[in-house]
Amino acid sequence: MDERGGYRTWGGRFEGRLHPRLARFTTSLPVDIRLLPYDLRGSLAHARMLTQQRIIPGDTGTQIVAALREMLREAEAGTFPIDADAEDVHTLIEAELHRRLGEAAGWLPTARSRNDQVATAFRLWVKEACVACCGAVVDAQEALLRLAARDGHLLLPAYTHLQRAQPVLLGHHLLAYVWMLRRDVDRLRQARSAADVLPLGSGAAVGVSHPVDREAVARMLGFARVSENSLDATGDRDFAVEFLGALALLMTHLSRWAGEMVLWSTEEFGFLALTDAVATGSSIMPQKRNPDAAELIRGKWGRVIGDLVSLLGVLKGLPLGYQRDLQEDKALVFEAADTALDAVEAMGVILGEARFRRERMRAALAAGFPTATEISDFLVRRGTPFRQAHALAGQVVRYAERQGKALTDLEPEEWSSLLPGLDAPAIEHLRAAVTPEGAVAAKDVPGGTAPGRVQAAMEQAAREVGRLRQWVAAAAAEEQRVREEIRASA
């Protein structure tokens, strides 16, 4: 206790008080209060281990464990008493334990430091956040697959350089995002694995002087392994950077899709109709239907990228071990995780309300000669080198453009004049090849947009997403098991 009755975890050598302005500046409680249940779980496991190892008296350990269990129940129920003047969440917990048990509470900090304590609680939080984000991403994947099953047969132009390129099935387009999100789940799982290391037992920097059983604590808290080096463990935030990196790329993918939705919902494109559930209006123009949610997803990318860059900036040049700079890590990670989770959940809602306009997609295929490559490919199959075939196809396009015709409007005699040497059956074959359906059907290769390939890819994606859903469920169940066992510990 300090001279004003407040609780401090340090201060024996200090006679004076920290300046009030610096006390406000250095406090982290408004941010790390979010770690309250995770810190309490870590404390419970630590207290049990100290008791089992006879590092603290058995009856005292029993009292501490019982009090911590009750405090954990209160934290999870939202009834834990919060002292806003506490320096951080660790001090808050220790002060409350001291209030309930008196001097017996002083045994809990044995063989640990706030340095390895906060790293442990933070890793527990990141592990759970990774699973929650994976679950939301899988929700979005499932929404994409439902759209592909419903509207995947529709045809539209694929774009390069934002110019109409070649016909594609909508299902093929949607599956591109399913696979992007699949990689995002992979990266989130890797970040979770990086966080799945117990630092508790590293002490302030160089380990502890008591016979602690770190493996037992790891088992109680659900960690896969213990850290190998105490200096590295207390200052390591690589797992947080990996988590932010995964979120940054997830937001990049969401931003790309959101950007397409904004374009597709314009009158200029008209591929996507916004329902009342996902559109907003204008305060001055009554005709407007604005894609605000998609625009916000696109815009929030910058916040997550900023958090990633900020954390890398915090870590750059830090000496080994814990430095107070690391207090900044949690605010950045918490904000990025909240932003990304909100964005992917919002995207799921937008996808669920997506209404594609078949006639506008089809109309877009009637201009810009998106099937011109089929002329080149047709000639190549008849023995013409590709560059020569490409030039001939370009001449056909130039002629059709001057005539104000689409390729499908050219008459057989025009084809015969433009590409001498073709007999009537060949010309009919070519006329079928330059239709959107013919162009799509020709892409009958693995990863192509031919209907059979897209159907097979949808089935493959559905199986893969199903496996991811099972992983999310298993990981969440394991987290729940660990929480229940910690609450039941005695």
C-alpha positions as CSV (number, residue, x, y, z in Angstrom):
1,M,0.0,0.0,0.0
2,D,1.2,3.5,-0.6
3,E,0.8,6.5,1.7
4,R,-2.6,7.3,0.2
5,G,-3.9,3.8,0.7
6,G,-3.5,2.8,-2.9
7,Y,-2.0,-0.6,-3.9
8,R,1.3,-0.8,-5.6
9,T,3.3,-3.9,-6.7
10,W,6.5,-1.9,-6.3
11,G,7.7,0.9,-4.2
12,G,9.7,-0.4,-1.2
13,R,12.7,1.7,-2.1
14,F,10.6,4.8,-3.0
15,E,9.7,7.5,-0.4
16,G,7.8,9.8,-2.7
17,R,4.9,9.4,-5.0
18,L,4.9,9.3,-8.8
19,H,3.8,12.7,-10.2
20,P,0.0,12.5,-10.8
21,R,0.4,13.5,-14.4
22,L,2.9,10.7,-15.0
23,A,0.7,8.3,-13.1
24,R,-2.1,9.1,-15.6
25,F,0.4,8.9,-18.5
26,T,1.8,5.5,-17.6
27,T,-1.4,3.7,-16.6
28,S,-2.5,1.0,-18.9
29,L,-5.7,-0.1,-17.2
30,P,-8.1,1.5,-19.7
31,V,-6.6,-0.8,-22.3
32,D,-5.4,-3.9,-20.6
33,I,-8.6,-4.3,-18.5
34,R,-9.6,-6.4,-21.5
35,L,-7.1,-9.0,-20.3
36,L,-8.8,-9.3,-16.9
37,P,-10.2,-12.9,-17.3
38,Y,-7.0,-14.0,-19.1
39,D,-4.8,-12.7,-16.4
40,L,-6.9,-14.3,-13.8
41,R,-6.7,-17.7,-15.6
42,G,-2.9,-17.3,-15.7
43,S,-2.9,-16.4,-12.0
44,L,-5.0,-19.5,-11.1
45,A,-2.7,-21.8,-13.0
46,H,0.3,-20.2,-11.4
47,A,-1.1,-20.5,-7.9
48,R,-2.0,-24.1,-8.4
49,M,1.5,-24.9,-9.6
50,L,3.1,-23.0,-6.7
51,T,1.0,-25.0,-4.3
52,Q,1.7,-28.3,-6.0
53,Q,5.4,-27.6,-6.1
54,R,5.3,-26.6,-2.4
55,I,6.8,-23.2,-3.2
56,I,4.1,-21.6,-1.1
57,P,2.3,-23.1,1.9
58,G,-0.5,-25.5,1.0
59,D,-3.2,-23.8,3.1
60,T,-2.3,-20.4,1.7
61,G,-2.3,-21.8,-1.8
62,T,-5.8,-23.2,-1.3
63,Q,-7.0,-19.8,-0.1
64,I,-5.5,-18.0,-3.1
65,V,-6.9,-20.5,-5.6
66,A,-10.4,-20.2,-4.1
67,A,-10.3,-16.4,-4.1
68,L,-9.0,-16.3,-7.7
69,R,-11.7,-18.7,-8.8
70,E,-14.4,-16.4,-7.4
71,M,-12.7,-13.4,-8.9
72,L,-12.6,-15.1,-12.3
73,R,-16.3,-15.9,-12.1
74,E,-17.0,-12.2,-11.3
75,A,-14.8,-11.1,-14.2
76,E,-16.6,-13.3,-16.7
77,A,-20.0,-12.1,-15.3
78,G,-19.0,-8.5,-15.5
79,T,-19.3,-7.9,-11.7
80,F,-15.6,-7.7,-10.9
81,P,-14.9,-4.5,-8.8
82,I,-12.8,-2.1,-10.9
83,D,-10.5,0.4,-9.2
84,A,-10.0,3.1,-11.9
85,D,-6.8,4.3,-10.1
86,A,-5.0,1.0,-10.5
87,E,-1.8,1.1,-12.5
88,D,-2.7,-1.8,-14.7
89,V,-4.8,-5.0,-14.7
90,H,-2.2,-7.0,-12.8
91,T,-2.1,-4.4,-10.0
92,L,-5.9,-4.4,-10.0
93,I,-6.1,-8.1,-9.5
94,E,-3.4,-8.2,-6.8
95,A,-5.0,-5.4,-4.9
96,E,-8.4,-7.1,-5.0
97,L,-6.8,-10.3,-3.8
98,H,-5.1,-8.5,-1.0
99,R,-8.4,-6.9,0.0
100,R,-10.0,-10.4,0.2
101,L,-7.2,-12.3,1.8
102,G,-4.9,-9.8,3.4
103,E,-1.2,-10.7,3.6
104,A,-1.7,-14.2,2.2
105,A,-2.2,-12.6,-1.2
106,G,1.5,-11.6,-1.2
107,W,2.4,-15.2,-2.0
108,L,0.9,-15.1,-5.5
109,P,3.6,-13.0,-7.2
110,T,6.3,-15.6,-6.2
111,A,8.3,-16.8,-9.2
112,R,6.8,-14.4,-11.7
113,S,7.0,-10.8,-12.9
114,R,4.5,-8.6,-14.6
115,N,6.7,-9.0,-17.6
116,D,6.0,-12.7,-18.1
117,Q,2.5,-12.3,-16.6
118,V,1.3,-9.8,-19.2
119,A,2.9,-11.8,-22.1
120,T,1.0,-14.9,-20.9
121,A,-2.4,-13.1,-20.7
122,F,-1.8,-11.4,-24.0
123,R,-1.0,-14.6,-25.8
124,L,-4.1,-16.2,-24.3
125,W,-6.2,-13.4,-25.7
126,V,-4.6,-13.5,-29.2
127,K,-5.2,-17.3,-29.4
128,E,-8.9,-16.8,-28.8
129,A,-9.1,-13.8,-31.1
130,C,-7.5,-15.8,-33.9
131,V,-10.2,-18.5,-33.6
132,A,-13.0,-15.8,-33.5
133,C,-11.6,-14.2,-36.6
134,C,-11.3,-17.5,-38.4
135,G,-14.9,-18.3,-37.5
136,A,-16.1,-15.0,-39.0
137,V,-14.0,-15.5,-42.2
138,V,-15.5,-19.0,-42.6
139,D,-19.0,-17.4,-42.3
140,A,-18.1,-15.1,-45.2
141,Q,-16.8,-18.0,-47.2
142,E,-20.0,-19.9,-46.7
143,A,-22.0,-16.8,-47.8
144,L,-19.9,-16.7,-51.0
145,L,-20.5,-20.3,-51.6
146,R,-24.3,-19.8,-51.2
147,L,-24.1,-17.0,-53.8
148,A,-22.1,-19.1,-56.2
149,A,-24.6,-22.0,-55.9
150,R,-27.5,-19.6,-56.5
151,D,-26.1,-17.3,-59.2
152,G,-22.8,-18.9,-60.3
153,H,-24.1,-19.7,-63.8
154,L,-24.4,-16.0,-64.7
155,L,-22.0,-14.6,-67.2
156,L,-20.1,-11.3,-66.9
157,P,-16.9,-9.8,-68.1
158,A,-13.7,-10.4,-66.2
159,Y,-11.6,-7.2,-66.1
160,T,-7.9,-6.4,-66.5
161,H,-6.8,-2.8,-66.1
162,L,-10.5,-2.2,-65.3
163,Q,-11.2,-2.9,-69.0
164,R,-13.5,-5.7,-70.2
165,A,-11.2,-8.7,-70.8
166,Q,-12.9,-12.1,-71.3
167,P,-16.2,-13.7,-70.3
168,V,-16.3,-15.4,-66.9
169,L,-18.8,-17.3,-64.8
170,L,-19.9,-15.3,-61.7
171,G,-19.3,-18.5,-59.7
172,H,-15.6,-18.4,-60.8
173,H,-15.4,-14.8,-59.8
174,L,-16.9,-15.5,-56.3
175,L,-14.7,-18.5,-55.8
176,A,-11.6,-16.3,-56.2
177,Y,-12.6,-14.6,-52.9
178,V,-13.2,-17.9,-51.3
179,W,-9.6,-19.0,-51.9
180,M,-8.3,-15.6,-50.8
181,L,-10.1,-16.0,-47.5
182,R,-8.8,-19.6,-47.3
183,R,-5.3,-18.2,-47.2
184,D,-6.4,-15.6,-44.6
185,V,-7.6,-18.5,-42.3
186,D,-4.2,-20.2,-42.9
187,R,-2.4,-17.1,-41.8
188,L,-4.6,-16.6,-38.7
189,R,-4.0,-20.2,-37.7
190,Q,-0.3,-19.7,-38.1
191,A,-0.5,-16.6,-35.9
192,R,-2.4,-18.6,-33.3
193,S,0.4,-21.2,-33.4
194,A,2.9,-18.5,-32.9
195,A,1.0,-17.3,-29.8
196,D,0.7,-20.8,-28.5
197,V,3.8,-20.6,-26.3
198,L,3.9,-20.1,-22.5
199,P,6.2,-17.3,-21.3
200,L,5.2,-17.7,-17.6
201,G,8.2,-18.8,-15.7
202,S,10.6,-16.5,-17.5
203,G,10.4,-14.0,-14.6
204,A,11.4,-10.4,-15.3
205,A,14.1,-11.3,-17.8
206,V,16.4,-14.3,-16.8
207,G,14.1,-16.9,-15.3
208,V,13.1,-17.6,-11.7
209,S,14.9,-19.1,-8.7
210,H,12.2,-21.5,-7.7
211,P,11.5,-25.1,-8.9
212,V,8.5,-24.1,-11.0
213,D,6.8,-26.6,-13.3
214,R,6.3,-24.7,-16.5
215,E,5.0,-27.6,-18.4
216,A,2.2,-28.1,-15.9
217,V,1.2,-24.5,-16.2
218,A,1.2,-24.8,-20.0
219,R,-1.1,-27.8,-19.8
220,M,-3.5,-26.0,-17.4
221,L,-3.7,-23.0,-19.7
222,G,-3.8,-24.9,-23.0
223,F,-0.5,-23.8,-24.4
224,A,1.3,-26.2,-26.7
225,R,4.8,-25.5,-25.5
226,V,6.9,-23.4,-23.2
227,S,9.3,-20.6,-24.3
228,E,12.9,-21.6,-24.8
229,N,14.6,-18.4,-23.6
230,S,13.5,-16.0,-20.8
231,L,14.9,-12.9,-22.3
232,D,13.3,-13.6,-25.7
233,A,10.0,-14.6,-24.0
234,T,9.4,-11.4,-22.1
235,G,10.2,-9.1,-25.0
236,D,8.8,-11.2,-27.8
237,R,5.8,-9.7,-29.7
238,D,6.4,-11.6,-33.0
239,F,3.1,-13.4,-32.4
240,A,1.3,-10.1,-32.2
241,V,2.9,-8.9,-35.4
242,E,2.0,-12.1,-37.2
243,F,-1.6,-11.7,-36.0
244,L,-1.7,-8.1,-37.2
245,G,-0.1,-9.2,-40.5
246,A,-2.8,-11.7,-41.0
247,L,-5.5,-9.2,-40.2
248,A,-3.9,-6.6,-42.6
249,L,-4.0,-9.0,-45.5
250,L,-7.5,-10.1,-44.6
251,M,-8.5,-6.4,-44.7
252,T,-6.8,-6.0,-48.0
253,H,-8.9,-8.8,-49.5
254,L,-12.1,-7.4,-47.9
255,S,-11.2,-4.0,-49.3
256,R,-10.7,-5.4,-52.8
257,W,-14.1,-7.1,-52.7
258,A,-15.8,-4.0,-51.1
259,G,-14.3,-1.9,-53.8
260,E,-15.7,-4.1,-56.5
261,M,-19.1,-3.9,-54.8
262,V,-19.0,-0.2,-54.9
263,L,-18.2,-0.2,-58.6
264,W,-20.7,-2.9,-59.4
265,S,-23.5,-1.0,-57.6
266,T,-23.0,2.1,-59.7
267,E,-25.3,2.8,-62.6
268,E,-22.2,2.7,-64.8
269,F,-21.8,-1.0,-64.0
270,G,-25.1,-1.9,-62.6
271,F,-24.1,-5.5,-61.9
272,L,-25.2,-5.4,-58.2
273,A,-28.5,-4.1,-56.7
274,L,-28.3,-2.9,-53.1
275,T,-31.2,-4.0,-50.9
276,D,-32.6,-1.8,-48.2
277,A,-30.8,-3.9,-45.7
278,V,-27.4,-2.8,-46.9
279,A,-27.9,0.5,-48.6
280,T,-28.2,4.0,-47.0
281,G,-29.7,7.2,-48.4
282,S,-28.6,10.8,-48.9
283,S,-29.6,13.6,-46.6
284,I,-30.2,15.9,-49.7
285,M,-30.7,13.6,-52.7
286,P,-33.7,11.4,-52.3
287,Q,-32.9,9.1,-55.2
288,K,-29.6,7.9,-53.8
289,R,-28.8,4.3,-52.6
290,N,-25.3,4.4,-51.2
291,P,-23.0,1.4,-50.5
292,D,-21.8,3.0,-47.2
293,A,-21.0,-0.3,-45.5
294,A,-18.8,-1.5,-48.4
295,E,-17.1,1.9,-48.5
296,L,-16.4,1.7,-44.7
297,I,-14.9,-1.8,-45.1
298,R,-12.7,-0.4,-47.9
299,G,-11.7,2.6,-45.7
300,K,-11.0,0.8,-42.5
301,W,-8.1,-1.0,-44.2
302,G,-6.0,2.0,-43.3
303,R,-6.5,1.6,-39.6
304,V,-5.4,-2.0,-39.5
305,I,-2.4,-1.3,-41.7
306,G,-1.6,1.6,-39.4
307,D,-1.7,-0.6,-36.4
308,L,0.7,-3.1,-38.0
309,V,3.2,-0.4,-38.9
310,S,2.9,1.2,-35.5
311,L,3.7,-2.1,-33.7
312,L,6.6,-2.7,-35.9
313,G,7.8,0.8,-35.1
314,V,7.4,0.1,-31.4
315,L,9.6,-3.1,-31.7
316,K,12.3,-1.6,-33.9
317,G,15.5,-1.1,-32.0
318,L,14.3,-2.4,-28.6
319,P,17.0,-4.0,-26.5
320,L,16.5,-7.5,-25.3
321,G,13.9,-8.1,-22.5
322,Y,10.8,-6.2,-21.6
323,Q,10.7,-2.5,-22.2
324,R,7.8,-0.2,-21.2
325,D,7.4,0.6,-24.9
326,L,5.6,-2.8,-25.2
327,Q,2.7,-1.4,-23.3
328,E,1.6,0.1,-26.6
329,D,1.2,-3.4,-28.2
330,K,-2.3,-4.2,-26.8
331,A,-4.0,-1.0,-27.9
332,L,-2.8,-1.6,-31.4
333,V,-3.8,-5.3,-31.5
334,F,-7.1,-4.8,-29.8
335,E,-8.1,-2.1,-32.3
336,A,-7.0,-4.0,-35.3
337,A,-8.8,-7.2,-34.2
338,D,-12.0,-5.3,-33.5
339,T,-11.9,-3.5,-36.8
340,A,-11.2,-6.6,-38.9
341,L,-13.8,-8.7,-37.1
342,D,-16.4,-5.9,-37.6
343,A,-15.5,-5.6,-41.2
344,V,-15.7,-9.3,-42.0
345,E,-19.0,-9.7,-40.2
346,A,-20.3,-6.7,-42.1
347,M,-19.1,-8.3,-45.4
348,G,-21.0,-11.4,-44.5
349,V,-24.2,-9.4,-44.1
350,I,-23.6,-7.6,-47.5
351,L,-23.0,-10.9,-49.2
352,G,-26.2,-12.4,-47.8
353,E,-28.1,-9.5,-49.4
354,A,-26.4,-9.5,-52.7
355,R,-28.7,-9.3,-55.7
356,F,-27.0,-9.6,-59.1
357,R,-28.5,-8.1,-62.2
358,R,-28.3,-10.7,-65.0
359,E,-29.3,-8.3,-67.8
360,R,-26.7,-5.7,-67.0
361,M,-23.9,-8.4,-66.8
362,R,-25.0,-9.8,-70.1
363,A,-25.2,-6.4,-71.7
364,A,-21.6,-5.7,-70.6
365,L,-20.5,-8.7,-72.7
366,A,-22.0,-7.2,-75.9
367,A,-19.4,-4.5,-76.1
368,G,-15.7,-4.3,-76.0
369,F,-15.1,-7.6,-78.0
370,P,-14.3,-9.7,-74.8
371,T,-14.2,-12.9,-76.9
372,A,-11.6,-11.8,-79.4
373,T,-8.9,-14.1,-77.9
374,E,-11.1,-17.0,-79.0
375,I,-10.3,-16.1,-82.6
376,S,-6.5,-16.3,-81.9
377,D,-6.9,-19.6,-80.1
378,F,-9.1,-21.0,-82.9
379,L,-6.4,-20.2,-85.5
380,V,-3.7,-21.6,-83.3
381,R,-5.5,-24.9,-83.2
382,R,-5.5,-24.8,-87.0
383,G,-1.7,-24.4,-87.1
384,T,-1.2,-20.6,-87.2
385,P,1.5,-19.3,-84.8
386,F,0.0,-17.4,-82.0
387,R,1.5,-14.0,-82.8
388,Q,0.3,-14.2,-86.4
389,A,-3.1,-15.4,-85.1
390,H,-3.2,-12.5,-82.6
391,A,-2.6,-10.0,-85.4
392,L,-5.4,-11.5,-87.6
393,A,-7.8,-11.4,-84.6
394,G,-6.9,-7.8,-84.1
395,Q,-7.8,-7.1,-87.8
396,V,-11.2,-8.8,-87.2
397,V,-11.8,-6.6,-84.2
398,R,-10.8,-3.4,-86.2
399,Y,-13.2,-4.4,-88.9
400,A,-16.1,-5.1,-86.5
401,E,-15.5,-1.9,-84.6
402,R,-15.7,0.1,-87.8
403,Q,-18.9,-1.6,-88.8
404,G,-20.4,-1.0,-85.4
405,K,-20.9,-4.8,-84.9
406,A,-20.2,-7.3,-82.2
407,L,-18.2,-10.4,-83.2
408,T,-21.3,-12.5,-82.9
409,D,-23.1,-10.2,-85.4
410,L,-20.6,-10.8,-88.2
411,E,-22.1,-12.8,-91.1
412,P,-20.4,-15.9,-92.5
413,E,-19.3,-14.1,-95.7
414,E,-17.6,-11.4,-93.5
415,W,-15.6,-14.1,-91.6
416,S,-14.7,-15.7,-94.9
417,S,-13.4,-12.4,-96.2
418,L,-11.5,-11.5,-93.1
419,L,-9.9,-15.0,-92.6
420,P,-9.5,-16.6,-96.1
421,G,-9.2,-20.3,-96.2
422,L,-11.9,-21.2,-93.7
423,D,-14.6,-23.5,-95.0
424,A,-18.3,-23.2,-94.0
425,P,-18.0,-25.7,-91.0
426,A,-14.9,-24.0,-89.7
427,I,-16.7,-20.6,-89.9
428,E,-19.7,-22.0,-88.0
429,H,-17.4,-23.4,-85.4
430,L,-15.6,-20.1,-85.0
431,R,-18.9,-18.2,-84.7
432,A,-19.9,-20.4,-81.8
433,A,-16.5,-20.0,-80.2
434,V,-16.8,-16.2,-80.0
435,T,-20.1,-16.3,-78.1
436,P,-19.7,-15.7,-74.3
437,E,-20.9,-19.3,-73.7
438,G,-18.4,-20.7,-76.1
439,A,-15.5,-18.6,-74.7
440,V,-16.3,-19.8,-71.2
441,A,-16.7,-23.4,-72.2
442,A,-13.3,-23.4,-73.9
443,K,-11.5,-22.7,-70.6
444,D,-11.8,-26.3,-69.6
445,V,-8.5,-26.6,-67.6
446,P,-7.9,-26.9,-63.9
447,G,-8.6,-23.5,-62.4
448,G,-10.5,-22.4,-65.5
449,T,-14.0,-20.9,-65.8
450,A,-15.6,-23.7,-67.9
451,P,-18.9,-24.7,-66.2
452,G,-17.7,-28.2,-65.3
453,R,-14.5,-26.9,-63.8
454,V,-16.3,-24.2,-61.8
455,Q,-18.8,-26.8,-60.5
456,A,-15.9,-29.1,-59.4
457,A,-14.1,-26.1,-57.8
458,M,-17.3,-25.2,-55.9
459,E,-17.5,-28.7,-54.5
460,Q,-13.8,-28.7,-53.6
461,A,-14.2,-25.3,-51.9
462,A,-17.2,-26.5,-50.0
463,R,-15.3,-29.4,-48.7
464,E,-12.4,-27.2,-47.7
465,V,-14.6,-24.7,-46.0
466,G,-16.3,-27.5,-44.2
467,R,-12.9,-28.7,-42.9
468,L,-12.2,-25.1,-41.7
469,R,-15.5,-25.0,-40.0
470,Q,-14.7,-28.2,-38.2
471,W,-11.3,-26.8,-37.1
472,V,-12.9,-23.6,-35.8
473,A,-15.4,-25.7,-33.8
474,A,-12.7,-27.9,-32.4
475,A,-10.5,-25.0,-31.4
476,A,-13.4,-23.2,-29.8
477,A,-14.3,-26.4,-27.9
478,E,-10.8,-26.8,-26.7
479,E,-10.7,-23.2,-25.4
480,Q,-14.0,-23.8,-23.6
481,R,-12.6,-27.0,-22.0
482,V,-9.5,-25.1,-20.8
483,R,-11.7,-22.3,-19.3
484,E,-13.9,-24.8,-17.6
485,E,-11.1,-26.8,-16.1
486,I,-9.4,-23.6,-14.8
487,R,-12.6,-22.4,-13.2
488,A,-13.0,-25.9,-11.6
489,S,-9.4,-26.0,-10.3
490,A,-8.8,-26.5,-6.6
